[in-house]
């Protein structure tokens, strides 16, 4: 429970920072400026999956498994460190090259320079995620939370300074998260100094193992990110940045439902890995029952309160011109209420080494999501995008839970 509390504090700071920034940018830049920022940040989030390449998730698993063997831990951490630098630089260069194409031909929205600025921080966010994954494997959740708090407080303070006091607009907002990412990424290395050794030939096998595991994680996370953010991208493609701004407000409250289950997943993931290695399958089943039920109860209460108060909250925080965001919000709350309990135990497949299942299921759900978005957005606008997202999330939960049930039965556990 102490680990969950620290994990929750770290994620709460991230969510609160994200929430406050959207309020600030919505008021200062209007729906258009908020829409452009949302599109750039979404592209950044997608690129980050390839920059980190699942290395942080892989290290959580392997550090947790080999925590009693310090030499083995050093090999894995060092391999992850050098690998994260390489993949981060590669992703940053790629985004820098294709930024004009994304801006001019895909969205027809002027954001080429914003994407080039964003590309600079990929090597540093990659290293930071590697450090966070390692700390999670050690279950050093206090240090993990500190790094997240530092990054998010730094981001919101600098963004306020650049946007409000220096009146730099969207450019200031982009610098507001890229500069802190670079500085905190460099700072985070100090936590793993004693585990990083010089590369040698014997480490090639470890690098290959992390790469193979990380590849599937990166693909799965990228597809998962597409599944939850393709709606914003396609709203920008089919309509304009103003509607993206309105829709960003609705999704902001939807993402809030994932705060508690995401913090719980950070603890259940290494525990699943530990119990699976010990073949303690009954403990795995107990984790499922305990956290899914608790998360469901919290989610339903939160959703009910949001439905009642949403009009007043949106009007107070963003202004009456954002009331159009209420309709898609109600639809999104339904989908996220069903999806959130699954998130709390969503690290199960990775913990038992079956990461290939994740991207296959997510890939199928993305196809459904894209189909629904193409079908509904032209007719119903941002409400259609919300319907598409909710439907795909519900389909994802159903498929994943069926597969998990079959895996548990194959292990001799009555689920």
C-alpha positions in Angstrom: 0.0 0.0 0.0 2.9 2.3 0.7 4.2 1.6 -2.8 0.8 2.4 -4.3 0.7 5.6 -2.4 4.0 6.8 -3.8 3.0 5.7 -7.2 -0.3 7.5 -6.9 1.5 10.7 -5.7 3.7 10.6 -8.8 0.9 10.0 -11.2 -1.3 12.5 -9.4 1.3 15.2 -9.9 1.5 14.3 -13.6 -2.2 14.3 -14.0 -2.7 17.5 -12.0 0.1 19.2 -14.0 -1.5 18.0 -17.3 -4.9 19.2 -16.1 -3.7 22.7 -15.0 -1.7 23.2 -18.2 -4.8 22.4 -20.3 -6.8 25.0 -18.2 -4.0 27.6 -18.6 -3.6 27.0 -22.4 -7.3 26.8 -23.0 -7.8 30.2 -21.4 -4.6 31.9 -22.7 -4.5 30.4 -26.2 -8.2 29.7 -26.9 -9.5 26.5 -28.6 -7.2 26.9 -31.6 -4.0 27.2 -29.6 -5.0 24.4 -27.3 -5.8 22.3 -30.4 -2.4 22.8 -31.9 -0.6 22.1 -28.6 -2.7 18.9 -28.2 -1.7 17.7 -31.6 2.0 18.4 -31.1 1.9 16.8 -27.6 0.1 13.7 -29.0 2.8 13.3 -31.7 5.4 13.6 -29.0 3.7 11.0 -26.9 3.6 8.6 -29.9 7.2 9.3 -30.7 8.2 8.7 -27.1 7.1 5.1 -27.4 9.8 4.4 -30.0 12.3 6.6 -28.2 12.0 4.5 -25.1 11.5 1.3 -27.1 10.0 -0.4 -24.1 13.4 -0.5 -22.3 11.9 0.9 -19.1 9.2 -1.8 -19.0 11.8 -4.5 -19.8 14.1 -3.3 -17.0 11.2 -3.3 -14.5 10.7 -7.0 -15.3 14.3 -8.1 -15.3 15.5 -6.0 -12.4 12.6 -7.4 -10.3 13.5 -11.0 -11.3 17.3 -10.6 -10.8 17.2 -8.3 -7.8 19.3 -10.7 -5.7 22.1 -10.8 -8.4 23.8 -7.4 -8.4 26.1 -8.3 -11.4 23.1 -9.4 -13.5 21.3 -6.2 -12.5 24.3 -4.0 -13.6 24.4 -5.8 -17.0 20.7 -5.2 -17.6 20.7 -1.6 -16.4 23.8 -0.7 -18.4 22.4 -2.3 -21.5 19.2 -0.4 -21.1 21.1 2.9 -20.5 23.1 2.7 -23.8 20.1 1.4 -25.7 17.9 4.2 -24.6 20.4 6.8 -25.7 20.6 5.2 -29.1 16.8 4.8 -29.7 16.1 8.3 -28.3 18.5 10.0 -30.7 17.2 8.0 -33.6 13.6 8.9 -32.9 14.5 12.6 -32.5 16.3 12.7 -35.8 13.4 11.0 -37.6 10.8 13.5 -36.2 13.0 16.4 -37.1 13.2 15.2 -40.7 9.5 14.5 -41.2 8.1 17.4 -39.2 7.3 19.5 -42.3 5.5 16.6 -43.9 3.3 16.1 -40.8 2.5 19.8 -40.6 1.9 20.6 -44.2 0.4 17.4 -45.7 -1.2 15.5 -42.9 -2.9 18.2 -40.8 -2.4 21.3 -42.9 -1.7 23.2 -39.6 1.4 25.4 -39.1 3.4 23.4 -36.5 6.7 22.4 -38.3 8.9 24.4 -35.9 7.0 23.2 -32.9 7.7 19.6 -33.9 11.4 20.3 -34.5 11.7 21.8 -31.0 9.9 18.7 -29.6 12.3 16.3 -31.4 15.2 17.7 -29.3 14.0 16.1 -26.0 13.6 12.4 -27.2 17.1 11.2 -26.1 16.5 12.7 -22.6 13.0 11.4 -22.1 14.2 8.0 -23.2 16.9 8.0 -20.5 14.5 9.2 -17.9 11.9 6.5 -18.7 14.7 3.9 -18.5 15.6 5.2 -15.0 12.0 5.2 -13.9 11.5 1.6 -15.1 14.6 0.5 -13.2 13.5 2.2 -10.0 10.1 0.5 -10.4 11.8 -2.8 -10.7 13.6 -2.1 -7.4 10.3 -0.9 -6.0 11.9 2.4 -5.1 8.6 4.2 -5.6 9.6 7.2 -3.5 12.5 8.1 -5.9 10.3 7.2 -8.8 7.7 9.6 -7.6 10.2 12.4 -6.9 11.5 12.4 -10.5 7.9 12.6 -11.9 7.1 15.4 -9.4 10.2 17.3 -10.3 9.5 17.1 -14.1 5.9 18.1 -13.8 6.3 20.9 -11.4 9.2 22.3 -13.5 7.0 22.0 -16.6 4.0 23.8 -15.3 6.1 26.6 -13.7 8.2 27.2 -16.9 5.0 27.0 -19.1 3.3 29.7 -16.9 6.4 31.8 -17.1 6.8 31.6 -20.9 3.1 31.7 -21.9 1.7 34.2 -19.4 4.6 36.5 -18.5 6.6 36.4 -21.7 3.5 36.0 -23.9 5.2 33.4 -26.2 2.0 31.6 -27.1 2.1 28.0 -28.3 5.9 28.1 -28.8 6.3 28.9 -25.1 4.0 26.0 -24.2 6.2 23.6 -26.3 9.4 25.0 -24.7 7.6 24.6 -21.4 7.8 20.8 -21.5 10.9 20.2 -23.7 13.4 22.2 -21.5 12.3 20.4 -18.3 12.4 17.1 -20.0 16.0 17.6 -21.1 17.2 18.8 -17.7 15.4 16.2 -15.6 16.5 13.5 -18.0 20.2 14.4 -17.4 19.6 14.7 -13.6 17.9 11.3 -13.4 21.1 9.4 -14.4 22.5 10.1 -10.9 20.1 7.5 -9.4 21.7 4.7 -11.4 25.4 5.7 -11.5 26.6 2.7 -9.5 24.7 0.3 -11.7 26.1 1.6 -15.1 29.2 -0.2 -16.3 31.2 0.2 -19.5 29.8 -1.9 -22.4 31.6 -5.2 -23.2 31.0 -8.1 -25.5 29.3 -10.2 -22.9 26.6 -7.5 -22.7 25.5 -8.2 -26.3 23.2 -11.0 -25.2 21.6 -8.8 -22.6 21.1 -6.0 -25.1 19.5 -8.5 -27.5 17.2 -9.8 -24.8 16.1 -6.3 -23.8 15.7 -5.3 -27.4 13.5 -8.3 -28.2 11.3 -7.7 -25.2 11.3 -3.9 -25.7 10.4 -4.2 -29.3 7.1 -5.9 -28.5 6.5 -3.5 -25.6 7.1 -0.5 -27.9 4.8 -1.8 -30.6 2.1 -2.7 -28.0 2.4 0.7 -26.2 2.4 2.6 -29.5 -0.7 0.7 -30.7 -2.3 1.3 -27.3 -1.5 5.0 -27.6 -3.0 5.1 -31.0 -6.1 3.4 -29.6 -6.6 6.1 -27.0 -5.4 9.2 -29.0 -6.4 8.4 -32.6 -9.6 10.2 -31.9 -7.8 13.5 -31.4 -5.6 13.0 -34.4 -8.6 12.1 -36.7 -10.6 15.1 -35.3 -7.7 17.2 -36.5 -7.6 15.5 -39.8 -11.4 15.6 -40.5 -12.2 19.0 -39.0 -9.7 21.6 -37.6 -7.6 22.6 -34.6 -10.6 24.4 -32.9 -12.5 21.1 -32.6 -9.4 19.4 -31.4 -9.3 22.0 -28.6 -12.9 21.4 -27.6 -12.3 17.6 -27.7 -9.1 17.9 -25.6 -11.1 19.3 -22.7 -13.5 16.2 -22.9 -10.6 13.7 -23.0 -8.9 15.5 -20.2 -11.6 14.4 -17.8 -11.7 10.9 -19.3 -8.0 10.4 -18.8 -8.4 11.4 -15.1 -10.3 8.1 -14.5 -7.0 6.3 -15.4 -5.0 8.0 -12.6 -5.8 5.4 -9.8 -5.6 2.3 -12.0 -2.4 3.4 -13.6 -0.8 3.9 -10.2 -2.0 0.5 -9.1 -0.5 -1.1 -12.3 3.0 0.1 -11.4 2.8 -2.1 -8.3 0.9 -5.1 -9.7 3.2 -5.4 -12.7 6.4 -6.3 -10.7 4.4 -8.4 -8.3 2.9 -10.4 -11.2 6.5 -10.9 -12.4 7.7 -12.1 -9.0 4.7 -14.4 -8.4 4.9 -15.9 -11.9 8.7 -16.6 -11.5 7.8 -18.4 -8.2 4.8 -20.2 -9.8 2.6 -18.7 -7.1 -0.5 -18.5 -9.4 -3.0 -18.3 -6.6 -1.4 -15.0 -5.5 -1.8 -13.7 -9.1 -5.5 -14.6 -9.0 -5.9 -12.8 -5.6 -4.3 -9.7 -7.0 -6.8 -9.8 -9.9 -9.8 -10.0 -7.7 -8.6 -7.5 -5.2 -7.5 -4.6 -7.4 -10.1 -5.0 -10.2 -13.0 -4.7 -7.7 -11.5 -1.8 -5.9 -10.7 0.1 -9.1 -14.2 -0.5 -10.4 -15.8 1.0 -7.3 -13.6 4.1 -7.4 -14.1 4.6 -11.1 -17.9 4.4 -10.9 -18.1 6.9 -8.1 -15.8 9.3 -9.9 -17.7 9.0 -13.2 -21.0 9.6 -11.4 -19.7 12.8 -9.8 -18.2 14.0 -13.1 -21.6 13.5 -14.9 -23.3 15.6 -12.3 -20.7 18.4 -12.1 -19.2 18.5 -15.6 -21.1 21.5 -16.9 -20.3 23.6 -13.9 -16.7 22.5 -13.8 -16.0 23.1 -17.5 -17.7 26.5 -17.5 -15.8 27.5 -14.4 -12.4 26.3 -15.5 -12.4 26.9 -19.2 -15.2 29.3 -19.9 -18.7 29.0 -21.3 -17.4 28.7 -24.9 -16.2 25.2 -24.0 -19.6 23.8 -23.1 -19.6 21.9 -26.4 -17.1 19.6 -24.7 -19.8 18.1 -22.4 -21.5 15.8 -24.9 -18.4 13.9 -25.9 -17.3 13.8 -22.2 -20.4 11.9 -21.2 -19.8 9.3 -23.9 -16.1 9.0 -23.0 -16.9 8.5 -19.3 -18.9 5.4 -20.2 -16.0 3.8 -22.1 -13.3 4.7 -19.6 -15.4 3.5 -16.7 -15.3 0.0 -18.2 -11.6 0.2 -19.3 -10.1 1.6 -16.0 -10.4 -1.6 -13.9 -8.5 -3.5 -16.6 -5.7 -0.9 -16.5 -5.0 -1.8 -12.9 -3.9 -5.3 -13.9 -2.9 -4.4 -17.5 0.8 -5.3 -16.9 -0.1 -9.0 -16.6 0.9 -10.0 -20.1 4.3 -8.2 -19.9 5.0 -9.7 -16.5 4.7 -13.3 -17.8 6.6 -12.5 -21.0 3.7 -12.7 -23.4 4.1 -9.1 -24.8 3.2 -10.3 -28.2 -0.4 -10.8 -27.1 -0.7 -7.1 -26.2 0.2 -5.7 -29.6 -2.0 -8.2 -31.4 -5.0 -7.4 -29.3 -4.3 -3.7 -29.4 -3.8 -3.9 -33.2 -7.2 -5.4 -33.7 -8.8 -2.8 -31.4 -7.1 0.0 -33.3 -8.6 -1.2 -36.5 -12.0 -1.1 -34.9 -11.2 2.4 -33.5 -10.1 3.8 -36.9 -13.2 2.3 -38.6 -15.5 3.8 -36.1 -13.8 7.2 -36.2 -13.9 7.3 -40.0 -17.6 6.3 -39.9 -18.7 8.6 -37.1 -16.6 11.8 -37.1 -17.8 13.1 -40.5 -21.4 12.7 -39.3 -21.3 13.5 -35.6 -18.0 15.5 -35.1 -16.4 15.2 -31.7 -19.3 13.2 -30.3 -18.6 10.6 -33.0 -15.0 10.5 -32.0 -16.0 9.9 -28.4 -18.3 7.0 -29.4 -15.5 5.4 -31.5 -13.1 5.6 -28.6 -15.5 4.2 -26.0 -16.5 1.3 -28.3 -12.9 0.4 -29.0 -12.0 0.5 -25.3 -14.9 -1.8 -24.4 -13.9 -4.3 -27.1 -10.3 -4.2 -25.8 -11.4 -5.1 -22.3 -13.6 -8.0 -23.4 -10.8 -9.5 -25.6 -8.1 -9.1 -23.0 -10.1 -10.6 -20.1 -11.1 -13.6 -22.2 -7.4 -14.3 -23.0 -6.3 -13.8 -19.4 -9.0 -16.2 -18.2 -7.7 -18.8 -20.6 -4.1 -18.3 -19.5 -5.0 -18.7 -15.8 -6.9 -21.9 -16.6 -3.9 -23.3 -18.5 -1.9 -22.6 -15.3 -4.3 -24.6 -13.3 -6.0 -21.6 -11.7 -9.8 -21.5 -11.6 -10.5 -17.9 -12.6 
